[in-house]
Amino acid sequence: MILGEILEKKIKRLEEKKRINSTEVVYDMALNAVKNSRQNLFKEAIVKKNSNLAIIGEFKKASPSKGVILEKFDIQAIHDYYIALGIEAFSVLTEEDFFLGNDKYIKQIKGLSNHAILRKDFIIDFYQIYESVVLGADAILLIVGILGEKLQDFYREATRFKLQPLVEVHNKEELDLALKCDCEIIGINNRDLRTFKTSLEVTKNLKQYIPENKIVVSESGISSIEDLKTLRDLGLDAVLIGEMFMRNINNDSFIQCYKEFRHGGN
Ligand SMILES: O=P(O)(O)OC[C@@H](O)[C@@H](O)c1c[nH]c2ccccc12
């Protein structure tokens, strides 16, 4: 199972990182960084305004199911494209082995604009929370399917360091755990991390169980403007899109259709 392989690699990478900077060292660095951190605007950026959806654009070079998605992965060019599309916040994959992400992208993107940044990785150790603070992320992904009952502890530690957690769920059981932990921002992943199949039905189905006061983001498998309209009509706060944006970076007709959608088209 690929998720198992991803987590195994992650554990190895963490062991290597800890040999260079111990948990204590990174913890102290995080305490320092949080004192100087900018105001966290992730939540404000993605909360629903009027009837429109907020859009989170992901920097995604590759994925385990699709391989390399964008050969020429130029951070500046992707950033400029997202600004031109009027995106509300960024998601940055930092997982190295299967998504070809990198921690350094966060600093690079922060140097380009003030948009809030979600660090997208497989968080299984507090070490990665401290690291995310040092890297300058505003938000992190906490995957309930991986953390299970540990979610509560990770949530508390992240918020203690002023990170805003996006709590990712894929089924009712995971959603119940997320609600038990009283999280503010819930991400419904349309992709089953075990089979990599996507279906927007997952969002349609789970949305009904989420209280009104939560911020809801639909993630993954959004592959057309039609999909965006479907999700907008469900009354979500935001959607998170990687592959569709990456594949269309040079597609003028896509960009045109997208802009029409954003400016109130049906
Ligand atoms: O490229 P897509 O299908 O638009 O999906 C983006 C994002 O939702 C996806 O990358 C993602 C959602 N949850 C994750 C957890 C880990 C890694 C990646 C992800």
The ligand as an SDF file (V2000), in Angstrom:
LIG
                    3D

 19 20  0  0  0  0  0  0  0  0999 V2000
   -4.1840   17.6810   -7.3760 O   0  0  0  0  0  0  0  0  0  0  0  0
   -5.5540   17.6770   -6.7950 P   0  0  0  0  0  0  0  0  0  0  0  0
   -6.3430   16.4480   -7.1700 O   0  0  0  0  0  0  0  0  0  0  0  0
   -6.2880   18.9500   -7.0960 O   0  0  0  0  0  0  0  0  0  0  0  0
   -5.3950   17.5900   -5.1820 O   0  0  0  0  0  0  0  0  0  0  0  0
   -4.7810   18.6290   -4.4390 C   0  0  0  0  0  0  0  0  0  0  0  0
   -4.6830   18.2490   -2.9570 C   0  0  0  0  0  0  0  0  0  0  0  0
   -5.9690   18.1350   -2.4310 O   0  0  0  0  0  0  0  0  0  0  0  0
   -3.8960   16.9580   -2.7510 C   0  0  0  0  0  0  0  0  0  0  0  0
   -2.6170   17.2140   -3.2030 O   0  0  0  0  0  0  0  0  0  0  0  0
   -3.8890   16.4340   -1.3240 C   0  0  0  0  0  0  0  0  0  0  0  0
   -4.9410   16.4050   -0.4660 C   0  0  0  0  0  0  0  0  0  0  0  0
   -4.5710   15.8490    0.6980 N   0  0  0  0  0  0  0  0  0  0  0  0
   -3.2860   15.4920    0.6420 C   0  0  0  0  0  0  0  0  0  0  0  0
   -2.4650   14.9030    1.5810 C   0  0  0  0  0  0  0  0  0  0  0  0
   -1.1440   14.7000    1.2560 C   0  0  0  0  0  0  0  0  0  0  0  0
   -0.6660   15.0130   -0.0110 C   0  0  0  0  0  0  0  0  0  0  0  0
   -1.4640   15.6160   -0.9560 C   0  0  0  0  0  0  0  0  0  0  0  0
   -2.7890   15.8610   -0.6410 C   0  0  0  0  0  0  0  0  0  0  0  0
  1  2  2  0
  2  3  1  0
  2  4  1  0
  2  5  1  0
  5  6  1  0
  6  7  1  0
  7  8  1  0
  7  9  1  0
  9 10  1  0
  9 11  1  0
 11 12  2  0
 11 19  1  0
 12 13  1  0
 13 14  1  0
 14 15  1  0
 14 19  2  0
 15 16  2  0
 16 17  1  0
 17 18  2  0
 18 19  1  0
M  END
$$$$
